[in-house]
Amino acid sequence: MAEDKTPLIVPPLSLETHPPDGSSGIFRRRPKNLKQLGLATSYQPVDDGFTYSSKPSYYQLSAWDQARRKEPIIKQSIDYIVLAVLSKIGPYSHSSPMIDKFVQANLNHIQYKKCLSDLLNSILWSGFGVSEIVWDYRKTDKDPQVWIGDIVNFHPLQVNLVLNDYGMVKDGDPSPNSSLKSGVWVPCPTVLSRDSSKPPIGPDYQGSMIRLKRSKRIYIAFGGEGNNPYGRSQLESVLPYHLFKEAYRDMLTTALDRYGTPLTYIIVPPQDTKERIEEEDGSFRFKTMHEQTVEQIENLSSQAALVFTQTSKDQPITVGSLTTSNNFSDSFTKAISFCDENMLTGMGIPNLLFKDGGRNLGSGGASETQLEVFNSFIPAIVTGK
């Protein structure tokens, strides 16, 4: 495996780590093993047991993706969190005017706020996000320059995280369960493999996947809970309430339709009419009143009617409607509001800010307390703590 020639630069520590003079030799002895010894595995509950944390299934990602697109509360909450996080990221500054000007020009060129917004959106709803940094080599009158040409965001379905022996994403390490080296692998365009004019990709390309080196990728797992490289979706706790809300909404629609166009019923006596009909064998019989009534109500626009036959010929024809006299919609609206409140709670959004209900935020210090908690939640996302 080719070595990554552009590793991340870690600033040197200012603390002196060597043992003080006159200390015992045991403290001067080098530890036998400086590497990780224990295997920290992340688990997730399934039914009545646990299983290893893995990439969310196709169906789970699809459910989260549909919820964040269709549910107004979830979409609004994610947008609000993204805007709040971006507002906490201040402008770049450097003591060197030349470096400051160059970096600012790069950031303005790629519209970094938009790129970060797309990445944060993916992180919140899927649990992790991966973006590729596209470098741009420019020739100038002086020295050649390397610019950030673009930042490409990948859908979670396209990303394959290959883990090392310790269950972590460590670029270039061998993987116990895959022929691929540990790292972030994404689909490779066919033009890179068939175009002989381009330089060979090397071992970072296998099959239809290519590994993004650390210098070319941004990989973030949200709420990883230890050693889980796929993070935890912010929608995990609110998805059931979104599904409940959809069911209640459909029930409410049906109930309103029945209330606006009630179901009509007609009870007719068991007798024949004077209209004759021909059977398939050529014989004739008189059409029953039940058959004649069914034919007539089929011309109604709503076709919301039922026809019943009485047991006695002496009973008269009865026409009525099936409806409800109570305020049935109030129960559905309360259930939908209950789902909205739980979705706001799961997303960490102050409910008094989004669902004031005409109270004008006049709930004492509740609104201030919720906003204070929310303002503490946002910096934790920015710093990753």
PLY file of the C-alpha trace (Angstrom):
ply
format ascii 1.0
element vertex 385
property float x
property float y
property float z
element edge 384
property int vertex1
property int vertex2
end_header
0.00 0.00 0.00
1.39 3.35 -1.03
2.07 5.66 1.86
-0.01 8.79 2.18
2.49 11.55 1.36
0.28 14.31 2.75
-0.65 13.29 6.31
-2.50 15.57 8.64
-0.18 17.99 10.42
-0.41 17.75 14.20
0.99 20.76 16.10
3.79 19.92 18.55
2.99 19.73 22.24
4.30 22.46 24.49
4.51 20.15 27.54
7.80 18.49 28.43
7.26 14.75 28.70
10.73 13.50 29.72
11.12 12.27 33.33
12.60 14.71 35.83
16.23 14.38 36.83
16.88 12.08 39.77
13.76 9.96 39.19
13.83 6.20 39.49
14.91 4.09 36.54
11.50 2.43 36.36
10.01 5.74 35.24
12.71 6.17 32.60
12.11 2.74 31.11
10.25 2.74 27.80
6.84 1.00 27.88
6.85 -2.39 26.20
3.93 -1.54 23.92
2.71 1.93 23.02
-0.06 0.73 20.72
-3.68 0.00 21.57
-4.14 -3.28 23.43
-7.88 -3.54 24.04
-10.62 -3.94 21.42
-13.46 -1.49 22.08
-16.48 -2.79 20.19
-19.68 -0.79 19.78
-23.03 -2.57 20.13
-26.62 -1.69 19.35
-29.81 -3.25 20.76
-31.82 -5.55 18.49
-35.07 -7.14 19.71
-34.16 -8.79 23.04
-30.39 -8.77 22.55
-27.44 -6.88 21.08
-25.50 -6.94 17.84
-22.35 -5.26 16.53
-22.85 -1.71 15.34
-22.65 -1.65 11.56
-23.61 0.53 8.65
-27.37 1.26 8.70
-29.27 -0.95 6.30
-30.67 0.23 2.98
-34.17 0.27 4.47
-33.11 2.23 7.57
-31.29 4.88 5.53
-34.29 5.09 3.20
-36.67 5.62 6.14
-34.47 8.41 7.58
-34.01 10.01 4.17
-37.75 10.04 3.45
-38.53 11.40 6.92
-36.14 14.34 6.61
-37.58 15.16 3.17
-41.31 14.74 3.90
-41.74 15.66 7.57
-41.90 19.47 8.09
-40.84 19.26 11.75
-37.76 17.15 10.97
-36.77 19.19 7.92
-37.16 22.46 9.80
-35.24 21.13 12.80
-32.29 19.96 10.69
-32.18 23.27 8.82
-32.29 25.17 12.11
-29.45 23.12 13.61
-27.32 23.54 10.47
-27.86 27.32 10.46
-27.06 27.51 14.19
-23.84 25.51 13.71
-22.74 27.63 10.75
-23.35 30.79 12.78
-20.88 29.51 15.39
-18.12 29.10 12.79
-16.38 32.43 12.54
-14.23 33.73 9.69
-10.74 32.39 9.13
-7.85 34.53 10.35
-4.07 34.16 10.33
-1.26 36.31 11.62
0.36 36.31 8.18
-1.56 38.59 5.78
-0.42 36.52 2.80
-1.66 33.22 4.25
-4.88 34.85 5.46
-5.60 36.27 2.01
-4.81 32.98 0.25
-7.02 30.86 2.52
-9.87 33.37 2.35
-9.67 33.27 -1.45
-9.90 29.46 -1.38
-12.88 29.47 0.98
-14.74 32.06 -1.05
-14.00 30.17 -4.27
-15.71 26.95 -3.13
-18.50 28.66 -1.13
-17.50 26.73 1.97
-20.70 27.61 3.85
-22.72 25.71 1.24
-20.33 22.74 1.34
-20.45 22.62 5.15
-24.24 22.88 5.07
-24.53 19.82 2.82
-22.07 17.87 4.96
-23.80 18.78 8.23
-27.18 17.84 6.78
-25.88 14.39 5.87
-24.25 13.93 9.28
-27.44 14.78 11.17
-29.85 12.50 9.33
-27.54 9.54 8.56
-25.04 9.67 11.44
-21.91 10.17 9.34
-20.75 12.23 6.40
-17.96 11.96 3.83
-16.75 14.65 1.42
-13.89 14.67 -1.06
-11.58 17.65 -1.45
-10.80 18.27 -5.10
-7.41 19.96 -5.45
-6.76 22.41 -8.28
-3.19 22.92 -9.57
-2.68 26.46 -10.87
0.28 27.95 -12.68
1.03 31.57 -11.86
3.65 34.14 -12.82
5.55 33.27 -9.68
5.31 29.90 -7.93
2.67 27.29 -8.85
-0.19 27.04 -6.36
-2.51 24.27 -5.17
-6.07 25.51 -4.58
-9.21 23.83 -3.31
-11.14 23.42 -6.54
-14.31 21.92 -5.03
-15.72 19.80 -2.22
-17.88 16.84 -3.29
-20.32 15.35 -0.79
-21.20 11.64 -0.98
-24.52 10.04 -0.14
-24.17 7.56 2.77
-25.15 4.70 0.45
-22.02 5.36 -1.64
-19.59 5.20 1.27
-17.88 1.99 2.38
-15.92 2.27 5.63
-13.30 -0.46 5.87
-12.15 -1.01 9.46
-8.82 -2.28 10.76
-8.18 -4.99 13.35
-9.35 -2.66 16.11
-12.65 -1.79 14.39
-11.48 1.71 13.51
-10.96 3.68 10.30
-7.15 3.86 10.11
-5.89 4.69 6.63
-3.68 2.00 5.13
-4.04 -0.60 7.90
-4.94 -4.16 6.90
-8.54 -5.24 7.41
-9.35 -8.68 8.88
-12.58 -9.13 6.89
-11.77 -7.50 3.57
-9.14 -7.47 0.86
-9.33 -3.67 0.95
-7.09 -1.61 3.17
-8.69 0.30 6.03
-10.04 3.70 5.06
-12.92 5.50 3.39
-13.84 3.91 0.05
-16.22 5.49 -2.48
-17.31 4.59 -6.03
-14.64 5.14 -8.66
-15.58 6.62 -12.05
-14.75 4.31 -14.93
-12.82 7.05 -16.71
-9.97 6.71 -14.20
-9.49 3.01 -14.94
-9.85 3.05 -18.74
-8.02 6.28 -19.61
-4.39 5.32 -20.30
-3.31 8.98 -20.46
-3.92 9.40 -16.73
-1.44 8.15 -14.12
-2.21 4.74 -12.59
-4.29 4.77 -9.43
-2.33 1.97 -7.76
-3.48 -0.17 -4.83
-5.99 2.47 -3.68
-8.24 1.27 -6.51
-9.89 -2.15 -6.43
-12.87 -3.20 -8.46
-15.25 -0.27 -8.63
-14.13 1.43 -5.39
-11.35 3.90 -4.66
-9.89 4.91 -1.29
-9.81 8.58 -0.37
-6.58 9.54 1.34
-6.65 11.72 4.43
-5.46 14.72 2.44
-8.44 14.41 0.09
-11.35 13.61 2.36
-13.48 14.88 5.20
-15.00 12.12 7.33
-17.10 12.85 10.43
-19.19 10.48 12.57
-21.87 12.14 14.70
-22.48 10.72 18.19
-20.33 7.67 17.50
-20.79 6.24 20.99
-17.27 4.93 21.36
-15.94 2.81 18.53
-18.90 3.07 16.15
-17.53 4.56 12.89
-21.02 5.06 11.43
-22.20 7.44 14.15
-25.79 7.81 15.30
-28.57 9.49 13.36
-30.38 12.37 15.05
-33.57 10.91 13.56
-33.22 7.56 15.32
-35.42 8.54 18.28
-37.97 10.58 16.29
-38.68 8.26 13.34
-41.46 6.30 15.14
-43.35 9.54 15.87
-43.05 10.53 12.21
-44.62 7.21 11.19
-47.37 7.59 13.81
-48.08 11.11 12.56
-48.47 9.88 8.99
-50.98 7.25 10.14
-52.95 9.79 12.21
-52.95 12.22 9.28
-54.45 9.61 6.95
-57.06 8.71 9.57
-57.96 12.37 9.96
-58.32 12.76 6.19
-60.67 9.79 6.03
-62.68 11.07 9.00
-63.05 14.53 7.44
-64.17 12.97 4.18
-66.80 10.94 6.01
-67.92 14.01 7.93
-68.18 16.20 4.81
-69.69 13.40 2.69
-71.41 11.07 5.14
-72.01 7.45 4.23
-75.62 7.04 3.10
-77.58 3.86 3.75
-80.84 2.68 2.19
-83.00 -0.15 3.53
-85.51 -1.54 1.02
-88.16 -4.25 1.39
-87.57 -7.71 -0.19
-89.88 -7.34 -3.20
-89.70 -7.21 -6.96
-90.22 -4.26 -9.27
-92.14 -4.19 -12.58
-88.91 -4.03 -14.59
-88.05 -7.28 -16.38
-84.50 -8.48 -17.03
-83.26 -11.34 -19.19
-81.07 -14.04 -17.67
-78.16 -15.76 -19.43
-80.27 -18.83 -20.23
-82.86 -16.69 -22.02
-85.47 -16.69 -19.28
-87.01 -13.53 -17.85
-87.51 -12.37 -14.28
-88.46 -9.18 -12.46
-85.65 -7.02 -11.08
-85.60 -6.77 -7.29
-85.89 -3.44 -5.55
-82.40 -3.99 -4.08
-80.88 -4.31 -7.58
-82.76 -1.29 -8.88
-81.64 0.86 -5.94
-77.97 -0.17 -6.35
-78.06 0.86 -10.03
-79.51 4.26 -9.17
-77.01 5.14 -6.43
-74.07 4.21 -8.69
-74.74 7.47 -10.50
-73.89 9.43 -7.36
-70.58 11.31 -7.56
-69.25 9.99 -4.27
-70.71 6.48 -4.55
-70.67 6.44 -0.74
-73.85 4.49 -0.07
-74.91 1.11 1.24
-78.06 -0.82 0.33
-79.65 -3.34 2.66
-82.71 -5.58 2.29
-85.30 -5.78 5.05
-86.68 -9.06 6.29
-90.31 -8.05 5.88
-92.19 -6.62 2.92
-94.41 -4.59 5.21
-91.59 -2.32 6.40
-91.16 0.98 4.48
-88.06 2.15 2.61
-85.59 3.82 5.00
-82.88 6.33 3.98
-80.28 7.71 6.42
-76.64 8.71 6.83
-73.82 7.42 9.00
-71.88 10.26 10.63
-70.59 11.39 14.00
-71.99 14.17 16.11
-68.95 14.77 18.31
-65.76 16.72 17.59
-63.78 13.76 16.24
-61.01 15.90 14.70
-59.87 17.14 18.11
-58.58 13.67 19.02
-56.54 13.44 15.83
-55.08 16.94 16.16
-54.03 16.19 19.74
-52.34 12.97 18.61
-50.54 14.79 15.78
-49.48 17.56 18.15
-48.16 14.91 20.56
-46.00 13.48 17.76
-44.73 16.96 16.82
-43.70 17.71 20.41
-41.79 14.43 20.73
-40.03 15.00 17.41
-38.95 18.47 18.55
-37.70 16.99 21.83
-35.74 14.26 20.03
-34.19 16.79 17.65
-33.19 19.05 20.55
-35.27 22.01 19.31
-37.02 24.32 21.84
-40.73 23.60 21.39
-41.71 27.08 22.61
-39.76 28.53 19.69
-41.44 26.46 16.98
-44.84 25.63 18.53
-45.81 28.63 20.60
-49.55 28.04 20.21
-50.41 31.73 20.60
-48.72 32.07 23.97
-46.15 34.52 22.56
-43.39 32.73 24.45
-44.99 33.80 27.67
-44.24 30.73 29.74
-42.15 32.37 32.39
-38.50 31.41 32.08
-39.23 28.22 30.11
-38.34 29.71 26.73
-35.11 31.24 28.04
-34.12 27.94 29.65
-34.80 25.96 26.47
-32.83 28.40 24.34
-29.95 28.27 26.81
-29.87 24.48 26.61
-30.05 24.62 22.80
-27.21 27.15 22.67
-25.14 24.70 24.74
-26.06 21.84 22.39
-24.86 23.61 19.22
-21.23 24.26 20.34
-20.97 20.57 21.22
-21.65 19.74 17.57
-19.10 22.32 16.40
-16.31 21.06 18.66
-17.32 17.38 18.41
-17.47 16.98 22.19
0 1
1 2
2 3
3 4
4 5
5 6
6 7
7 8
8 9
9 10
10 11
11 12
12 13
13 14
14 15
15 16
16 17
17 18
18 19
19 20
20 21
21 22
22 23
23 24
24 25
25 26
26 27
27 28
28 29
29 30
30 31
31 32
32 33
33 34
34 35
35 36
36 37
37 38
38 39
39 40
40 41
41 42
42 43
43 44
44 45
45 46
46 47
47 48
48 49
49 50
50 51
51 52
52 53
53 54
54 55
55 56
56 57
57 58
58 59
59 60
60 61
61 62
62 63
63 64
64 65
65 66
66 67
67 68
68 69
69 70
70 71
71 72
72 73
73 74
74 75
75 76
76 77
77 78
78 79
79 80
80 81
81 82
82 83
83 84
84 85
85 86
86 87
87 88
88 89
89 90
90 91
91 92
92 93
93 94
94 95
95 96
96 97
97 98
98 99
99 100
100 101
101 102
102 103
103 104
104 105
105 106
106 107
107 108
108 109
109 110
110 111
111 112
112 113
113 114
114 115
115 116
116 117
117 118
118 119
119 120
120 121
121 122
122 123
123 124
124 125
125 126
126 127
127 128
128 129
129 130
130 131
131 132
132 133
133 134
134 135
135 136
136 137
137 138
138 139
139 140
140 141
141 142
142 143
143 144
144 145
145 146
146 147
147 148
148 149
149 150
150 151
151 152
152 153
153 154
154 155
155 156
156 157
157 158
158 159
159 160
160 161
161 162
162 163
163 164
164 165
165 166
166 167
167 168
168 169
169 170
170 171
171 172
172 173
173 174
174 175
175 176
176 177
177 178
178 179
179 180
180 181
181 182
182 183
183 184
184 185
185 186
186 187
187 188
188 189
189 190
190 191
191 192
192 193
193 194
194 195
195 196
196 197
197 198
198 199
199 200
200 201
201 202
202 203
203 204
204 205
205 206
206 207
207 208
208 209
209 210
210 211
211 212
212 213
213 214
214 215
215 216
216 217
217 218
218 219
219 220
220 221
221 222
222 223
223 224
224 225
225 226
226 227
227 228
228 229
229 230
230 231
231 232
232 233
233 234
234 235
235 236
236 237
237 238
238 239
239 240
240 241
241 242
242 243
243 244
244 245
245 246
246 247
247 248
248 249
249 250
250 251
251 252
252 253
253 254
254 255
255 256
256 257
257 258
258 259
259 260
260 261
261 262
262 263
263 264
264 265
265 266
266 267
267 268
268 269
269 270
270 271
271 272
272 273
273 274
274 275
275 276
276 277
277 278
278 279
279 280
280 281
281 282
282 283
283 284
284 285
285 286
286 287
287 288
288 289
289 290
290 291
291 292
292 293
293 294
294 295
295 296
296 297
297 298
298 299
299 300
300 301
301 302
302 303
303 304
304 305
305 306
306 307
307 308
308 309
309 310
310 311
311 312
312 313
313 314
314 315
315 316
316 317
317 318
318 319
319 320
320 321
321 322
322 323
323 324
324 325
325 326
326 327
327 328
328 329
329 330
330 331
331 332
332 333
333 334
334 335
335 336
336 337
337 338
338 339
339 340
340 341
341 342
342 343
343 344
344 345
345 346
346 347
347 348
348 349
349 350
350 351
351 352
352 353
353 354
354 355
355 356
356 357
357 358
358 359
359 360
360 361
361 362
362 363
363 364
364 365
365 366
366 367
367 368
368 369
369 370
370 371
371 372
372 373
373 374
374 375
375 376
376 377
377 378
378 379
379 380
380 381
381 382
382 383
383 384
